């Protein structure tokens, strides 16, 4: 099967909500993927920050293979060891003993769970950020601060106010005693990898404390070590009330989590919420394998160093305005060039990235990316930028 054949079949059988894909990928190993024409690419998008250990990682293969041969699915009527072990591990990662976990399948579902949890406070108002992305289901879309995604599906859930990201003054005005929760990304990913002021989360925590509002950290994209920390907010020194996770958690398998801390951990009551596939034995086996590899290989410190190197080298390239982000979640802001054209040109020479908007290239490679691969990416990026000018 060729790229053209598979793309034609895609268009004939799959709804057009994604548009037409440019290539059809058929296999991958580590950070390298291969399309149906046999072309190889360095995958510097990582399934949009999802393939946290790359493709076909032996630890994930082993964990999933053993689990699927043992116990595949039990629904939420029964307990099983993997879900318990993973929940306990995630609680340990937060550093807070008084936390509890709800498992689902995606980031949107994790944020839907957080939204429902906040209603159990007896309040219904929500404050979120302009430009934020929290998912496309109707509740998560109500939280998402991107008008182009929201407007075709109005009316959405009422009582959600969006304020400029990073503007603590706007937050101070928006959050009241009627606010059930504030939801924020430590770094806005879909908006173009936007980093808030260094004291933003700390001040936001103080506002939420003052108004008795839940502070929800959407770590769907920043989580699982992508920034060099487990969740991406740790530098601020705060403790959130809720953390939402997905993407890298399952190492490529569909798994999300909503971690509630302190009094928030006891808000849900039996029957309040559920997920048939959430915490599935197979996906949780993959997640446990992911965490073990990250810990035993000291990947968090590696990610931090590689991120600093990428920022330093990319910022020196003529045509690059700035480089934003932390660890292996970076946005490369271009001075004048069109990001989509640059992304297409990189694809043509074997590098997969994403144009987050008209001027920003987003990269989120697997955390196992090597220094050699990073240097190859920088070299190719320099070449494409130079040829485009």
C-alpha positions as CSV (number, residue, x, y, z in Angstrom):
1,X,0.0,0.0,0.0
2,X,1.3,3.5,-0.9
3,X,0.7,6.7,0.9
4,X,-1.7,7.8,-1.8
5,X,-3.7,4.6,-1.7
6,X,-4.1,4.7,2.1
7,X,-4.9,8.4,2.2
8,X,-7.5,7.9,-0.5
9,X,-9.1,5.0,1.5
10,X,-8.9,7.3,4.6
11,X,-10.9,10.0,2.8
12,X,-13.5,7.5,1.5
13,X,-14.1,5.9,4.9
14,X,-13.3,8.3,7.7
15,X,-15.2,11.5,8.6
16,X,-13.5,14.7,7.5
17,X,-13.1,16.2,11.0
18,X,-9.3,15.8,10.7
19,X,-8.9,16.9,7.1
20,X,-6.7,14.9,4.7
21,X,-3.5,13.5,6.3
22,X,-0.3,14.0,4.3
23,X,1.3,10.6,4.9
24,X,0.3,7.2,6.2
25,X,2.6,5.8,8.9
26,X,2.9,2.0,9.1
27,X,5.6,1.3,11.7
28,X,8.0,2.9,14.2
29,X,10.9,2.2,16.4
30,X,12.0,4.6,19.1
31,X,11.9,8.1,17.6
32,X,11.9,6.9,14.0
33,X,8.7,6.2,12.0
34,X,8.2,4.8,8.5
35,X,5.4,5.6,6.0
36,X,3.8,3.3,3.6
37,X,6.2,4.4,0.8
38,X,9.1,3.3,2.9
39,X,10.2,6.8,3.8
40,X,11.7,7.3,7.3
41,X,11.2,10.3,9.6
42,X,12.4,11.5,12.9
43,X,9.2,11.9,14.9
44,X,9.6,15.1,16.8
45,X,5.9,15.4,17.6
46,X,5.5,12.1,19.4
47,X,1.8,11.6,18.7
48,X,1.3,15.1,20.1
49,X,3.4,14.5,23.3
50,X,1.9,11.0,23.7
51,X,4.5,8.5,22.7
52,X,6.5,9.3,25.8
53,X,9.0,6.4,25.3
54,X,8.7,6.4,21.5
55,X,7.4,3.6,19.4
56,X,7.7,-0.1,20.1
57,X,9.5,0.3,23.4
58,X,10.5,-3.1,24.7
59,X,9.3,-2.4,28.3
60,X,5.8,-1.4,27.1
61,X,5.7,-4.4,24.6
62,X,6.5,-6.8,27.4
63,X,4.1,-5.3,29.9
64,X,1.2,-5.2,27.5
65,X,1.9,-8.6,26.0
66,X,2.0,-10.3,29.4
67,X,-1.1,-8.5,30.6
68,X,-3.3,-9.2,27.5
69,X,-2.4,-12.8,27.9
70,X,-3.4,-12.8,31.6
71,X,-6.4,-10.5,32.1
72,X,-7.7,-8.1,29.4
73,X,-10.6,-6.2,30.9
74,X,-12.7,-6.2,34.0
75,X,-14.8,-3.0,33.8
76,X,-15.2,-0.9,37.0
77,X,-17.3,-3.5,38.8
78,X,-14.1,-5.2,40.0
79,X,-10.7,-4.3,41.3
80,X,-7.4,-5.4,39.8
81,X,-3.8,-4.9,40.8
82,X,-2.6,-2.7,38.0
83,X,-5.1,0.1,38.6
84,X,-4.3,0.0,42.3
85,X,-0.5,0.0,41.8
86,X,-0.7,2.8,39.2
87,X,-3.0,5.0,41.4
88,X,-0.7,4.5,44.4
89,X,2.3,5.4,42.1
90,X,0.6,8.6,40.8
91,X,-0.2,9.6,44.4
92,X,3.4,9.1,45.3
93,X,4.5,11.3,42.4
94,X,2.3,14.2,43.6
95,X,4.0,14.1,47.0
96,X,0.6,14.3,48.6
97,X,-0.6,11.2,50.6
98,X,-4.2,12.4,50.8
99,X,-4.9,12.1,47.1
100,X,-7.1,9.7,45.1
101,X,-7.3,8.9,41.4
102,X,-10.1,8.5,38.8
103,X,-9.0,6.7,35.6
104,X,-10.4,7.4,32.1
105,X,-9.1,7.3,28.6
106,X,-8.2,10.8,27.4
107,X,-7.4,14.3,28.4
108,X,-10.8,15.6,27.5
109,X,-12.4,12.9,29.7
110,X,-10.0,13.8,32.6
111,X,-11.0,17.4,32.3
112,X,-14.7,16.5,32.1
113,X,-14.2,14.5,35.3
114,X,-12.6,17.6,36.9
115,X,-15.5,19.8,35.8
116,X,-18.1,17.4,37.3
117,X,-16.0,17.1,40.5
118,X,-16.1,20.9,40.9
119,X,-19.9,20.8,40.8
120,X,-19.8,18.8,44.0
121,X,-18.5,21.9,45.8
122,X,-22.0,23.3,45.4
123,X,-20.8,26.0,43.0
124,X,-20.8,26.1,39.2
125,X,-18.8,29.0,38.0
126,X,-15.5,28.3,36.2
127,X,-12.5,30.4,35.2
128,X,-10.2,29.3,32.4
129,X,-7.7,31.0,30.1
130,X,-8.0,32.5,26.7
131,X,-6.2,30.3,24.2
132,X,-6.3,27.3,26.4
133,X,-7.0,23.8,25.1
134,X,-8.8,21.3,27.5
135,X,-10.5,19.0,24.9
136,X,-13.3,18.9,22.4
137,X,-16.1,17.1,24.2
138,X,-18.9,19.5,25.2
139,X,-17.8,20.1,28.8
140,X,-14.1,20.2,27.9
141,X,-14.9,22.4,24.9
142,X,-16.6,24.8,27.3
143,X,-13.3,25.1,29.2
144,X,-11.3,25.5,26.0
145,X,-10.5,29.2,25.3
146,X,-10.3,29.0,21.5
147,X,-13.3,30.7,19.8
148,X,-12.8,28.9,16.4
149,X,-13.2,25.5,18.1
150,X,-16.1,26.7,20.3
151,X,-18.4,28.8,18.0
152,X,-19.7,26.0,15.7
153,X,-21.1,24.2,18.8
154,X,-22.7,27.0,20.8
155,X,-24.4,27.0,23.2
156,X,-21.9,25.4,25.5
157,X,-22.0,25.1,29.3
158,X,-22.8,28.4,31.0
159,X,-20.8,30.1,33.7
160,X,-17.3,29.7,32.2
161,X,-15.3,32.9,32.0
162,X,-12.0,33.1,30.0
163,X,-9.3,35.6,30.9
164,X,-5.9,36.3,29.4
165,X,-3.3,33.7,30.2
166,X,-0.6,34.8,32.6
167,X,-2.5,37.9,33.6
168,X,-2.9,37.5,37.4
169,X,-4.8,40.8,37.6
170,X,-7.5,39.5,35.3
171,X,-7.7,36.3,37.3
172,X,-8.0,38.2,40.5
173,X,-11.0,40.0,39.1
174,X,-12.6,36.9,37.6
175,X,-12.4,34.5,40.5
176,X,-15.1,35.0,43.1
177,X,-16.7,33.2,46.0
178,X,-19.1,31.7,43.4
179,X,-16.2,30.1,41.4
180,X,-16.1,26.3,41.7
181,X,-12.8,25.9,39.9
182,X,-10.0,27.5,38.0
183,X,-8.4,25.3,35.3
184,X,-5.0,26.2,33.9
185,X,-2.2,24.6,31.9
186,X,1.3,25.0,33.4
187,X,2.4,25.7,29.8
188,X,-0.2,26.2,27.1
189,X,0.6,23.6,24.4
190,X,-2.0,23.9,21.6
191,X,-1.8,27.7,21.8
192,X,1.8,27.6,20.8
193,X,3.7,26.6,23.9
194,X,3.1,29.7,26.0
195,X,4.9,30.0,29.3
196,X,3.3,32.1,32.1
197,X,5.2,34.4,34.5
198,X,7.3,32.5,37.0
199,X,5.1,33.5,40.0
200,X,1.8,33.1,38.1
201,X,0.8,29.7,39.5
202,X,1.8,30.6,43.1
203,X,-0.4,33.8,43.0
204,X,-3.2,31.8,41.4
205,X,-3.0,29.3,44.2
206,X,-3.4,32.2,46.7
207,X,-6.4,33.5,44.8
208,X,-8.1,30.1,44.8
209,X,-7.4,29.7,48.5
210,X,-9.0,33.1,49.3
211,X,-12.1,32.3,47.2
212,X,-12.4,28.6,48.2
213,X,-12.1,27.6,44.5
214,X,-10.5,24.4,43.3
215,X,-7.2,24.9,41.4
216,X,-7.1,22.4,38.6
217,X,-3.8,21.9,36.8
218,X,-4.3,20.5,33.3
219,X,-1.0,18.5,32.9
220,X,-2.3,16.5,29.9
221,X,0.4,17.8,27.7
222,X,3.1,18.8,30.2
223,X,2.7,15.6,32.3
224,X,4.7,12.4,32.6
225,X,8.1,14.0,32.6
226,X,7.9,16.1,29.5
227,X,9.1,19.3,31.2
228,X,11.7,17.5,33.3
229,X,9.2,17.2,36.2
230,X,6.4,14.7,36.5
231,X,3.5,17.2,36.0
232,X,5.0,20.6,34.9
233,X,3.9,22.8,37.8
234,X,6.4,21.6,40.5
235,X,8.8,24.6,40.0
236,X,6.1,26.9,41.5
237,X,6.0,25.1,44.8
238,X,2.2,24.9,44.8
239,X,-0.1,22.0,45.6
240,X,-3.1,21.9,43.2
241,X,-6.5,20.5,44.2
242,X,-6.8,18.5,41.0
243,X,-4.3,17.3,38.3
244,X,-5.5,16.0,35.0
245,X,-3.3,13.6,33.0
246,X,-3.4,11.7,29.7
247,X,-1.2,11.6,26.6
248,X,2.1,10.2,27.8
249,X,0.6,8.4,30.8
250,X,-0.3,5.3,28.7
251,X,2.9,5.4,26.6
252,X,0.8,5.4,23.4
253,X,-2.2,3.5,24.8
254,X,-5.5,5.4,25.6
255,X,-5.3,6.3,29.3
256,X,-6.2,9.4,31.3
257,X,-6.4,10.2,35.0
258,X,-7.9,12.8,37.3
259,X,-6.0,13.1,40.5
260,X,-7.8,14.9,43.3
261,X,-5.9,16.0,46.4
262,X,-7.0,16.8,50.0
263,X,-10.7,17.5,50.5
264,X,-11.3,17.3,46.7
265,X,-10.4,13.6,46.8
266,X,-13.6,12.8,48.7
267,X,-16.1,14.9,46.6
268,X,-17.2,12.1,44.2
269,X,-19.7,9.7,45.7
270,X,-20.7,6.3,44.3
271,X,-22.6,6.7,41.0
272,X,-21.3,10.2,40.4
273,X,-19.0,9.4,37.5
274,X,-17.6,6.4,35.6
275,X,-15.7,5.1,32.6
276,X,-16.0,1.6,31.2
277,X,-12.4,1.4,29.9
278,X,-10.8,3.7,32.5
279,X,-8.0,2.0,34.4
280,X,-8.1,-1.0,32.0
281,X,-5.6,-3.7,33.1
282,X,-3.7,-3.4,29.8
283,X,-3.4,0.4,29.6
284,X,-2.4,0.6,33.3
285,X,0.3,-2.1,32.7
286,X,1.7,0.1,30.0
287,X,1.7,3.2,32.3
288,X,3.5,1.3,35.1
289,X,6.1,0.3,32.6
290,X,6.5,3.9,31.4
291,X,7.0,5.2,34.9
292,X,9.5,2.5,35.8
293,X,11.6,3.3,32.7
294,X,11.5,7.0,33.4
295,X,12.6,6.5,37.0
296,X,15.3,3.8,36.4
297,X,16.9,5.5,33.5
298,X,16.9,9.0,35.2
299,X,15.1,10.4,32.2
300,X,13.8,13.5,34.0
301,X,17.3,15.0,34.4
302,X,18.1,14.1,30.8
303,X,15.0,15.8,29.5
304,X,15.9,19.0,31.4
305,X,19.4,19.1,29.9
306,X,18.2,18.4,26.4
307,X,15.6,21.1,26.7
308,X,18.1,23.7,27.7
309,X,20.4,22.6,24.8
310,X,17.6,22.8,22.3
311,X,16.5,26.3,23.5
312,X,20.0,27.5,23.3
313,X,20.8,26.2,19.8
314,X,17.5,26.9,18.2
315,X,17.4,30.5,19.5
316,X,20.6,31.2,17.6
317,X,19.2,30.3,14.2
318,X,18.5,33.4,12.0
319,X,14.8,33.6,11.4
320,X,13.9,32.3,14.9
321,X,12.3,35.0,17.0
322,X,12.2,33.1,20.3
323,X,12.0,29.6,21.7
324,X,9.5,28.9,24.5
325,X,8.9,26.0,26.8
326,X,10.6,23.7,29.1
327,X,12.2,20.2,28.7
328,X,11.0,18.5,25.5
329,X,7.9,20.7,25.0
330,X,9.0,23.6,23.0
331,X,7.5,26.3,20.7
332,X,9.8,27.8,18.1
333,X,8.5,31.3,17.2
334,X,9.4,32.3,13.7
335,X,10.1,35.9,12.7
336,X,8.4,36.1,9.3
337,X,8.2,32.6,7.9
338,X,5.0,30.6,7.7
339,X,5.0,27.7,10.3
340,X,2.9,25.4,8.1
341,X,5.3,25.7,5.2
342,X,8.3,25.1,7.5
343,X,6.6,22.0,8.9
344,X,5.9,20.7,5.4
345,X,9.5,21.3,4.3
346,X,10.8,19.5,7.4
347,X,8.5,16.6,6.6
348,X,9.9,16.4,3.1
349,X,13.4,15.9,4.5
350,X,12.3,13.4,7.2
351,X,11.4,15.4,10.3
352,X,7.9,15.5,11.7
353,X,6.8,18.5,13.7
354,X,3.6,20.5,14.2
355,X,2.6,24.1,13.2
356,X,0.7,25.1,16.4
357,X,-0.3,28.4,14.7
358,X,0.8,30.5,11.8
359,X,4.2,31.4,13.3
360,X,5.0,28.7,15.8
361,X,6.5,25.2,15.3
362,X,5.8,22.9,18.2
363,X,8.1,20.0,19.1
364,X,7.4,17.2,21.6
365,X,9.7,14.2,20.8
366,X,9.8,11.1,22.9
367,X,11.7,11.4,26.1
368,X,14.1,8.7,24.9
369,X,15.3,11.0,22.0
370,X,19.1,10.9,21.8
371,X,21.6,13.8,21.6
372,X,22.5,12.6,18.1
373,X,18.9,12.8,17.0
374,X,18.5,16.2,18.6
375,X,21.6,17.5,16.7
376,X,20.2,16.1,13.5
377,X,16.9,17.9,14.1
378,X,18.7,21.2,14.7
379,X,20.8,20.8,11.6
380,X,17.7,20.0,9.4
381,X,15.8,22.9,11.0
382,X,18.7,25.3,10.2
383,X,18.7,24.0,6.6
384,X,15.0,24.4,6.1
385,X,14.9,27.9,7.6
386,X,17.9,29.0,5.4
387,X,16.3,27.7,2.2
388,X,13.0,29.3,3.0
389,X,14.3,32.8,3.4
